[in-house]
Amino acid sequence: MIEQRGRVILVDDETSVRQTTAQWLELAGFTVTQFDNANAALAVLNPDYDGILVTDVRMPQMDGQELLQLALQQVPELPIILVTGHGSVDMAITAMREGAYDFIEKPFDPERLVETLHRACEKRRLTLENQRLLQRLHHNASIEDRLIGLSPAMDRLRREILRLAKLDTNLIIYGETGTGKELVAQCLHEFGPRAEQPFVPLNCGAIPESLFESELFGYEVGAFTGASKRRIGKFEFSAGGTLFMDEIESMPLNLQVKVLRTLEQGSIERLGDNRARSLNLRVVAATKTELKGDEAFRQDLYYRLNLGQLYIPPLRERTEDIPLLFEFYARQGAQQQQQDYQPCSVQEMRTLQHYAWPGNVRELRNIALRFGMDPQCNLTELLQPTASEQSDIASGELPLLLQVQNFEAHVIRQALQQYRGNIQQVMDALDLPRRTLNQKMHKYGINRSDFLS
């Protein structure tokens, strides 16, 4: 069965050339619609067209360059490839400045044309997907609108979130810095039975130890010097809803005892007040370190929280999501500046996918926003991890299981890269049976096709 690569509108006034090209593209997996003049092609174009346009340059009535301009007016960001047997450097530069995706001279290498069209179709798919996400995001219609990604790893994460959201139990989220732990916690809240109640975030690492107790439990007037008015603590404020405790590993040990007692008794006492106030809430904790066996973290509190676990994969484990995420946030940046978005070049997108992303989605979002706001910025210069991001990765502050999984996924990718996707050679090198290798590749979202020569 031929792999379906995308849809193509092909415009060329020379019948033999057009039909031969169309036949070649169809054999390569494209769905081709042929036209012998530019006006006929313009008549079928609309903003929802999910394919690309390939046109000859020299044609009677309307040439390819004029078609390029009119087509982009009808369908902005449509990938358009110009093909000509009478090209020049000036013509190519002009076409690219006017918005052409690529400029190919005749006689062309059919394999090169197929590869160019394949990339253009993928770009069109990403563009339309981003437009749909932007239109639907504020409605929060589905979890796919909140957690963006088409990789197997993200599919698994979304399924786990929906399953655990309904259970309405305390749980722990594991993930590196910048992977989106608070967003995952929000999804657990919004897709669970407490969605109409408060979602209260608390960063345990950002609160001074001297203020921790009052921040969590609140206080009455006169409870201590300076307590001139009553304050409702985070526990009480989130009653009925969800309390999200980020960086819970940084909570002082003496406070962990009080948090444990609160969860066990289902009630709190404000500072300066002896009355117990009942609580009904869900606690979602997040950490980038392994809590089990950590001497600085009470194990009885760990087991009270660990009624469920979620692992958020780092961006390097789902590189196929990078183009979609980058374009999504870059468009947001362009919208903030009220300017047209200038998409990444093919080379720039490859650079993005080969970058390590030590800061994960947070880093990608920041860089994409800057790229969208200022299309003249140098993407290579932006892709320089900060010292703090580098130290997060180097410190290895992840649960042992996650470090082992990261290493395992890295070894499999290296082997696939070395043997150019040859599964038999990878099996021999890693001493793994086919079934086990397939299971691990599926688990880590690794696609053999990404490593084929």
Order of alpha helices (4+ residues) and beta strands (2+ residues): beta-alpha-beta-alpha-beta-alpha-beta-alpha-beta-alpha-alpha-alpha-beta-alpha-beta-alpha-beta-beta-alpha-beta-alpha-beta-beta-beta-alpha-beta-alpha-alpha-alpha-alpha-alpha-alpha-alpha-alpha
